[in-house]
Amino acid sequence: MGNMTLSMPDDVQKKMKHFSEVKWSEVARKAIIERVESLLLAEKLAQKSKLTEKDIEEFSKKIKSAATQRFIRAHSH
């Protein structure tokens, strides 16, 4: 498995430390995986359709927004 180092603004890092029980690397890993899967799906759909690049960008933004909302709901307990 590959490794990645992320830079985080100081204020965000302080907030993350407040929630030390959260496995932040797992949160990042899941978010990245979801994003890659969304992009692959958008790319596959684009190859089979007559969507414009603008249509694909809008579709991608909607998917990202939906994934963000799922994340917020899942972690707002």
C-alpha positions in Angstrom: 0.0 0.0 0.0 1.3 3.4 -0.9 1.8 6.3 1.5 0.7 10.0 1.2 1.6 13.0 3.4 -1.0 15.7 3.6 -0.5 19.3 4.7 -3.2 20.8 6.8 -3.8 24.4 7.9 -2.8 24.8 11.6 -6.4 25.7 12.7 -7.8 22.5 11.1 -5.1 20.4 12.7 -5.9 21.8 16.1 -9.6 21.0 15.5 -8.7 17.5 14.4 -6.7 16.9 17.6 -9.8 17.8 19.5 -11.4 14.6 18.0 -8.4 12.4 18.7 -10.6 9.3 18.6 -11.2 9.7 14.9 -8.8 7.8 12.6 -8.1 10.7 10.3 -6.0 8.6 7.9 -9.1 6.4 7.4 -11.3 9.4 6.8 -8.9 10.7 4.2 -8.5 7.2 2.6 -12.2 6.7 2.2 -12.7 10.2 0.8 -10.0 9.7 -1.8 -11.4 6.3 -2.7 -14.9 7.7 -3.2 -13.5 10.6 -5.3 -11.5 8.2 -7.5 -14.5 6.0 -8.0 -16.7 9.0 -8.9 -14.1 10.2 -11.4 -13.8 6.7 -13.0 -17.6 6.5 -13.2 -17.8 10.0 -14.8 -15.1 9.1 -17.2 -16.8 5.8 -18.2 -20.2 7.6 -18.7 -18.5 10.3 -20.7 -17.0 7.7 -23.1 -20.4 6.2 -23.7 -22.4 9.4 -23.9 -22.6 12.7 -25.8 -22.2 14.7 -22.6 -20.1 17.8 -23.0 -17.1 18.4 -20.7 -19.2 21.0 -18.9 -21.9 18.4 -18.3 -19.3 16.0 -16.8 -17.8 18.7 -14.5 -21.3 19.5 -13.2 -22.0 15.8 -12.7 -18.7 15.4 -10.8 -19.5 18.4 -8.6 -22.9 16.8 -7.7 -21.3 13.5 -6.9 -18.7 15.2 -4.7 -21.4 17.2 -2.9 -23.5 14.0 -2.3 -20.4 12.2 -0.9 -19.7 15.2 1.3 -23.2 15.2 2.7 -23.0 11.4 3.3 -19.7 12.0 5.2 -21.2 14.8 7.3 -24.3 12.7 8.2 -22.1 9.7 9.1 -19.9 11.7 11.4 -22.3 14.1 13.0 -23.3 11.8 15.8 
